[in-house]
Amino acid sequence: MKCLTTNGCTQFAYVVPEVPKIVHWSNEVPTTCVLGGAQSHRSPAQIRTLWQPKECPNVRLQENILGTQYVNASFIHGIDDNLTVIAAQGPTIETVPHFLQMICENSIHFVIMLTNPKEKNSRTGETLEKCAKYWSSGGAEQTKMKHFKVSAHAKKEIAPHVVQRECLINGLDRKHTFTHIQFEDWPDFGAPDSAELLVDCAKEIRQLIPRTRKSTMLVHCSAGVGRTGTFVGLYKLMNDIDDQMPTLDVYSTVLAMRRDRMCMVQREVQYKYLYECTEWYLRQKDGSGDHYEPDYIYTQ
């Protein structure tokens, strides 16, 4: 394995040549999108961040119950044989019903949230809305939105800054349960303070989702690309490590995700953080006695 550290200090000599290729993918992004007969309700700036240059997000609502079949979400392929992964934009107050409809229609039993509902802009200090509340905090509280009502119970902290809730959706003459897991300490456009935080979070989630059973996992942050892409990429690379694949290929892992959804792993700091997390998990495996020596961590 090509080491990413020297004397305990992480170096990115192998990573730097990849960054321009990852960060600058395509500026040819359409400013409108039509799906299911309805034009998306997004500004050009939002669309430039979220839309794929080649096509619209490819998850679509099965029934046109709420006036549209559009939802900003994409299937991400190749993460694990039995796991269907959907990357999505965090809903706005207007799109919460569509978000809940998507969860029900796709039998999603695990929803991973990587943002806080409101976050401060690191440059201006302004508090910004990042995700409308579609879950319940538990107890007597219920979240009600058009055709849907969401309740929750059994809230617990499963890792530092990681909260798990068991939620129930009532709506459209059906009931659906899902596990809601929120990572509360990840700044927008940035990365957590240490690789250990995200690796521990991912390990807890992977224990909840048996690889031998077919499951569907929805991952979102605010835009559904930067933090979401970093988490999904790590999830895939952890599977590769557990399967003792001969090669760990961070670069191609990110490019493969970007074929399904634009800007997955959005910022340079997130791309480097993905390398840090991969190395951290490798060292944990070595420390546990499960020795595994891939040929190299592939760099372009």
Beta strands, then each sheet from edge to edge (+ up, - down):
strand 1: 5-6
strand 2: 9-10
strand 3: 34-35
strand 4: 38-39
strand 5: 73-80
strand 6: 83-88
strand 7: 110-113
strand 8: 118-120
strand 9: 127-129
strand 10: 143-145
strand 11: 148-159
strand 12: 162-171
strand 13: 174-183
strand 14: 215-220
sheet 1: 1+ 2-
sheet 2: 3+ 4-
sheet 3: 5+ 6- 14- 7- 13- 12+ 11- 10+
sheet 4: 8+ 9-
end
